[in-house]
Amino acid sequence: MTPGPDDRDVLAGYAWMALAVLIWAGWLVLTSSGRTTALSVVDLAGLRALIPAVLLAPLLWHQRAKVRQLGLLRCLTLTAYGAPFTICVGYGLKFAPVAHAGALVPGLMPVMAALLGLVFLGQRLVRRQMLSIALILTGAMAILAHTRIAPGTDQLLTGHVLFLAGAVCWASFTVTMRNSDISPYLAIGVVGTLSSVVLVPVWVLGDLSNIRAAGLPDIAFQAMFQGVLSGLVSLFAFGRALHLLGARAAALSALVPGTAALMAIPVLGQWPGLVEVLALIVVIAGLVIGATGSAQARAVGQAARMSREQRHEP
């Protein structure tokens, strides 16, 4: 039986969402500096910022009035998702495995976003959000409690603190995006530009030995993944999925923690233990509940904004 137009749209939406999930999960694995690349965390942060900044420069120039309307404070809170986020998570992955990063970074991000919205914007928490937060925190606490009896506790805790900082950086970007009339592409352009202003001088004046040691193939691969795939293609894919699937796309983004943990097995040889697997399941359940509750109201508007940008409409 040949699928109809609506069925093809749904299948295409799932395909776009699968691509976004694979890129996001792969980012956690490939950002494990020293395991998959000779480049340093700062090098990876620079590639993730500089390439979108260059590619989105025409958009920033075309919509410079909107950028000015954002103001310095909002631009800085958006930029927390740039170099600060990459550096926190990248260094965290030196001390803790990808499974922990999957549970604590995308897992705790909506929790931190809800808290930031509550404290700074007076946004109330609904019951579904409370249930989601409770499940996510239960999974996170299970990992933290298990860490206390695991070998290398101090190193793991250092990684967890850095993951928490990364979740706060991501949450500040998310909350600012929700309360700003700008597209995700424009926001990423701002993030990349401001991060590059800081990181490019560090590159030029700092130690370039890692870049020389990495070699052109490694640099080209990381530039493509960090800058193009992670920085831009994943955003485009998620935008298409939102347009075709609506709120279901937001719920499917909850697959990132589990996908990252699975990818880390063949790539990094990191096998999650039973406690980590159970914690991931609880966190994913919390993410699904939170996404299906909060995304209904936002998905249509966000999809419309992203679709306009994908068609280069003003």
LODO-347085 format. One record per residue (C-alpha): residue number from 0; y, z negated, x; residue in three letters. Coordinates in steps of 0.001 Angstrom, whole numbers, plus 500000, padded with zeros to 6 digits. Last residue first. Example, Ala and Ser with C-alpha at 12.3 -4.5 7.8 and 13.67 -1.06 7.14 Angstrom:
% LODO-347085
PT num      v      w      u residuo
PT   1 498940 492860 513670     SER
PT   0 495500 492200 512300     ALA
% end
This chain:
% LODO-347085
PT num      v      w      u residuo
PT 313 538429 493613 511943     PRO
PT 312 535082 495433 511652     GLU
PT 311 533030 495988 514787     HIS
PT 310 529847 496639 512739     ARG
PT 309 528105 493733 514502     GLN
PT 308 531263 491675 514040     GLU
PT 307 531237 492275 510288     ARG
PT 306 527552 491389 510146     SER
PT 305 528209 488122 511996     MET
PT 304 530888 487094 509517     ARG
PT 303 528711 488011 506530     ALA
PT 302 525717 486184 507950     ALA
PT 301 527820 483074 508476     GLN
PT 300 529096 483156 504909     GLY
PT 299 525665 483716 503399     VAL
PT 298 523936 481147 505597     ALA
PT 297 526371 478284 505116     ARG
PT 296 525555 476893 501668     ALA
PT 295 521810 477394 501893     GLN
PT 294 521691 476260 505525     ALA
PT 293 522107 472557 504901     SER
PT 292 518925 471698 503024     GLY
PT 291 516531 474256 504458     THR
PT 290 517787 473468 507958     ALA
PT 289 517468 469695 507637     GLY
PT 288 513952 469826 506242     ILE
PT 287 512870 472375 508847     VAL
PT 286 514429 470368 511692     LEU
PT 285 512725 467167 510553     GLY
PT 284 509358 468895 510380     ALA
PT 283 509962 470325 513860     ILE
PT 282 510727 466836 515182     VAL
PT 281 507541 465417 513635     VAL
PT 280 505420 468235 515068     ILE
PT 279 507075 467849 518481     LEU
PT 278 506297 464117 518486     ALA
PT 277 502654 464827 517664     LEU
PT 276 502422 467304 520543     VAL
PT 275 504192 464925 522934     GLU
PT 274 501880 462046 522000     VAL
PT 273 498823 464260 522514     LEU
PT 272 499954 465441 525937     GLY
PT 271 501920 468602 526646     PRO
PT 270 500454 470925 529292     TRP
PT 269 503011 472162 531818     GLN
PT 268 501530 474958 533955     GLY
PT 267 504968 476510 534377     LEU
PT 266 504511 480007 532928     VAL
PT 265 501141 479627 531176     PRO
PT 264 501838 476216 529565     ILE
PT 263 505647 476446 529378     ALA
PT 262 505421 479148 526706     MET
PT 261 503633 476737 524354     LEU
PT 260 506266 474017 524806     ALA
PT 259 509063 476542 524252     ALA
PT 258 507403 477809 521075     THR
PT 257 507059 474267 519749     GLY
PT 256 510716 473443 520339     PRO
PT 255 511986 476847 519038     VAL
PT 254 510060 476858 515746     LEU
PT 253 512921 475059 513991     ALA
PT 252 514791 478379 514097     SER
PT 251 512509 479366 511217     LEU
PT 250 514438 477081 508860     ALA
PT 249 517724 478784 509756     ALA
PT 248 516144 482177 509102     ALA
PT 247 514888 481041 505699     ARG
PT 246 518510 480326 504757     ALA
PT 245 519272 484019 504364     GLY
PT 244 516424 486371 505233     LEU
PT 243 518080 489754 505836     LEU
PT 242 521611 488717 506863     HIS
PT 241 520428 485554 508580     LEU
PT 240 517824 487561 510504     ALA
PT 239 520461 490106 511533     ARG
PT 238 522734 487328 512780     GLY
PT 237 519833 485665 514610     PHE
PT 236 519079 488938 516390     ALA
PT 235 522743 489493 517332     PHE
PT 234 523029 485951 518689     LEU
PT 233 519765 486309 520602     SER
PT 232 521055 489590 522046     VAL
PT 231 524332 488074 523282     LEU
PT 230 524113 485069 525603     GLY
PT 229 520365 484588 525817     SER
PT 228 519506 488281 526143     LEU
PT 227 522607 489518 527990     VAL
PT 226 523784 486710 530254     GLY
PT 225 520784 484495 530895     GLN
PT 224 518067 487132 530516     PHE
PT 223 519777 490149 532068     MET
PT 222 521510 488129 534769     ALA
PT 221 518258 486269 535454     GLN
PT 220 516391 489546 535927     PHE
PT 219 519131 491100 538062     ALA
PT 218 519379 487999 540272     ILE
PT 217 515612 487863 540780     ASP
PT 216 515425 491601 541553     PRO
PT 215 518454 491415 543919     LEU
PT 214 517206 488639 546168     GLY
PT 213 517044 484926 545496     ALA
PT 212 517723 483821 549055     ALA
PT 211 521213 485342 549139     ARG
PT 210 522084 483740 545799     ILE
PT 209 520684 480390 546897     ASN
PT 208 522633 480562 550184     SER
PT 207 525956 481132 548416     LEU
PT 206 527312 477633 549104     ASP
PT 205 530706 477136 547506     GLY
PT 204 534133 478766 547636     LEU
PT 203 533287 481966 545754     VAL
PT 202 530725 480385 543441     TRP
PT 201 532858 477355 542638     VAL
PT 200 535816 479700 542089     PRO
PT 199 533670 481652 539571     VAL
PT 198 532497 478494 537802     LEU
PT 197 535742 477103 536388     VAL
PT 196 537368 480266 535021     VAL
PT 195 533872 481474 534144     SER
PT 194 533373 478574 531735     SER
PT 193 536662 479432 530020     LEU
PT 192 535692 483089 529620     THR
PT 191 532096 482496 528572     GLY
PT 190 532956 479928 525917     VAL
PT 189 535808 482032 524515     VAL
PT 188 533544 485087 524335     GLY
PT 187 530807 482984 522756     ILE
PT 186 533284 481908 520062     ALA
PT 185 534356 485506 519440     LEU
PT 184 530725 486486 519031     TYR
PT 183 530015 483541 516722     PRO
PT 182 532773 484776 514408     SER
PT 181 535939 482787 513857     ILE
PT 180 537370 480838 510932     ASP
PT 179 536861 477428 512488     SER
PT 178 535275 474336 510925     ASN
PT 177 531646 475351 511256     ARG
PT 176 532268 476666 514758     MET
PT 175 533797 473362 515889     THR
PT 174 530788 471446 514570     VAL
PT 173 528367 473807 516325     THR
PT 172 530200 473770 519661     PHE
PT 171 530363 469964 519634     SER
PT 170 526664 469900 518741     ALA
PT 169 525731 472045 521747     TRP
PT 168 527560 469699 524108     CYS
PT 167 526012 466642 522403     VAL
PT 166 522531 468184 522733     ALA
PT 165 523191 468825 526426     GLY
PT 164 524181 465186 526928     ALA
PT 163 520930 464154 525242     LEU
PT 162 519017 466493 527541     PHE
PT 161 520777 464912 530534     LEU
PT 160 519769 461437 529354     VAL
PT 159 516193 462661 528864     HIS
PT 158 516030 464118 532369     GLY
PT 157 517190 460852 533893     THR
PT 156 514631 459033 531751     LEU
PT 155 511894 461279 533117     LEU
PT 154 512936 460597 536697     GLN
PT 153 512972 456847 536160     ASP
PT 152 509582 456872 534412     THR
PT 151 507758 458722 537185     GLY
PT 150 504353 457684 535854     PRO
PT 149 504161 457232 532068     ALA
PT 148 504395 453865 530290     ILE
PT 147 508109 454040 529478     ARG
PT 146 507847 457777 528813     THR
PT 145 505630 457154 525793     HIS
PT 144 508464 455168 524223     ALA
PT 143 510959 457964 524934     LEU
PT 142 508654 460623 523511     ILE
PT 141 507965 458552 520394     ALA
PT 140 511693 457820 520099     MET
PT 139 512428 461546 519944     ALA
PT 138 509816 462114 517249     GLY
PT 137 511125 459226 515146     THR
PT 136 514713 460376 515744     LEU
PT 135 513847 463813 514387     ILE
PT 134 512108 462333 511348     LEU
PT 133 514990 459981 510520     ALA
PT 132 517568 462727 511045     ILE
PT 131 515774 465027 508603     SER
PT 130 515433 462259 506019     LEU
PT 129 519135 461459 506353     MET
PT 128 520038 465135 506108     GLN
PT 127 517987 465469 502926     ARG
PT 126 519709 462431 501479     ARG
PT 125 523214 463773 502054     VAL
PT 124 525378 462711 504990     LEU
PT 123 529109 462623 504410     ARG
PT 122 531648 464511 506495     GLN
PT 121 534561 462327 507609     GLY
PT 120 535692 464870 510179     LEU
PT 119 535628 462877 513428     PHE
PT 118 532953 460240 512826     VAL
PT 117 530759 461929 510206     LEU
PT 116 531033 465421 511669     GLY
PT 115 530248 464088 515143     LEU
PT 114 527267 462171 513737     LEU
PT 113 525941 465218 511877     ALA
PT 112 526355 467386 514969     ALA
PT 111 524549 464774 517098     MET
PT 110 521609 464796 514686     VAL
PT 109 521703 468594 514486     PRO
PT 108 521507 468771 518317     MET
PT 107 518760 466140 518630     LEU
PT 106 515877 468552 518118     GLY
PT 105 517414 471582 519828     PRO
PT 104 517825 469380 522936     VAL
PT 103 515364 466472 522597     LEU
PT 102 512175 468080 521309     ALA
PT 101 512391 471296 523284     GLY
PT 100 513595 469470 526390     ALA
PT  99 510617 467110 526190     HIS
PT  98 508234 470063 525898     ALA
PT  97 510055 471742 528814     VAL
PT  96 509127 468952 531198     PRO
PT  95 511429 466254 532621     ALA
PT  94 513222 465720 535945     PHE
PT  93 514290 469178 537123     LYS
PT  92 514561 470244 533484     LEU
PT  91 517425 467782 533075     GLY
PT  90 519326 469650 535782     TYR
PT  89 519186 472825 533721     GLY
PT  88 519858 471027 530435     VAL
PT  87 523023 469345 531701     CYS
PT  86 524175 472379 533723     ILE
PT  85 523618 474813 530862     THR
PT  84 525449 472617 528352     PHE
PT  83 528412 471907 530650     PRO
PT  82 528702 475616 531652     ALA
PT  81 528918 476968 528120     GLY
PT  80 528239 474908 524992     TYR
PT  79 531042 472514 525975     ALA
PT  78 533245 475603 525809     THR
PT  77 533526 475264 522031     LEU
PT  76 534987 471777 522442     THR
PT  75 537443 473183 525007     LEU
PT  74 538547 476037 522755     CYS
PT  73 538976 473582 519898     ARG
PT  72 541241 471372 522015     LEU
PT  71 543293 474259 523437     LEU
PT  70 544294 475802 520138     GLY
PT  69 542182 477832 517734     LEU
PT  68 545192 479794 516524     GLN
PT  67 545597 481301 519997     ARG
PT  66 542025 482618 519836     VAL
PT  65 542686 484076 516399     LYS
PT  64 545728 485938 517755     ALA
PT  63 543644 487174 520696     ARG
PT  62 541384 489078 518304     GLN
PT  61 541546 492493 520013     HIS
PT  60 541782 490878 523456     TRP
PT  59 538818 488616 522785     LEU
PT  58 536819 491562 521441     LEU
PT  57 537643 493672 524507     PRO
PT  56 536579 490773 526801     ALA
PT  55 533188 490454 525086     LEU
PT  54 531189 492213 527810     LEU
PT  53 533035 490472 530646     VAL
PT  52 532851 486983 529150     ALA
PT  51 529254 487586 528035     PRO
PT  50 528364 488341 531698     ILE
PT  49 530332 485472 533224     LEU
PT  48 528982 482573 531177     ALA
PT  47 525190 482861 531396     ARG
PT  46 525484 484184 534945     LEU
PT  45 527608 481205 535979     GLY
PT  44 525291 478710 534333     ALA
PT  43 522366 480276 536173     LEU
PT  42 524186 479966 539497     ASP
PT  41 525121 476359 538696     VAL
PT  40 521462 475590 537981     VAL
PT  39 520512 477050 541346     SER
PT  38 518916 480452 541882     LEU
PT  37 515508 480633 543555     ALA
PT  36 513880 481376 540202     THR
PT  35 510934 480412 537967     THR
PT  34 510182 476955 539312     ARG
PT  33 513263 476116 541360     GLY
PT  32 515471 476076 538279     SER
PT  31 513687 475432 534982     SER
PT  30 516168 477705 533217     THR
PT  29 513390 480241 532675     LEU
PT  28 511399 477886 530443     VAL
PT  27 514332 476664 528357     LEU
PT  26 515652 480220 528011     TRP
PT  25 512228 481411 526908     GLY
PT  24 512459 479190 523844     ALA
PT  23 515825 480669 522896     TRP
PT  22 514675 484223 523653     ILE
PT  21 511387 483833 521783     LEU
PT  20 513144 482276 518779     VAL
PT  19 515699 485107 518619     ALA
PT  18 513002 487789 518836     LEU
PT  17 510951 486093 516123     ALA
PT  16 514057 485968 513931     MET
PT  15 514638 489702 514356     TRP
PT  14 510996 490402 513450     ALA
PT  13 511169 488063 510451     TYR
PT  12 514258 489871 509197     GLY
PT  11 512620 493256 509720     ALA
PT  10 509656 492118 507646     LEU
PT   9 512014 490904 504914     VAL
PT   8 513978 494161 504965     ASP
PT   7 510750 496159 504848     ARG
PT   6 509605 494162 501837     ASP
PT   5 512894 494869 500068     ASP
PT   4 512608 498597 500781     PRO
PT   3 509032 498763 499507     GLY
PT   2 505900 498237 501595     PRO
PT   1 503341 501068 501443     THR
PT   0 500000 500000 500000     MET
% end
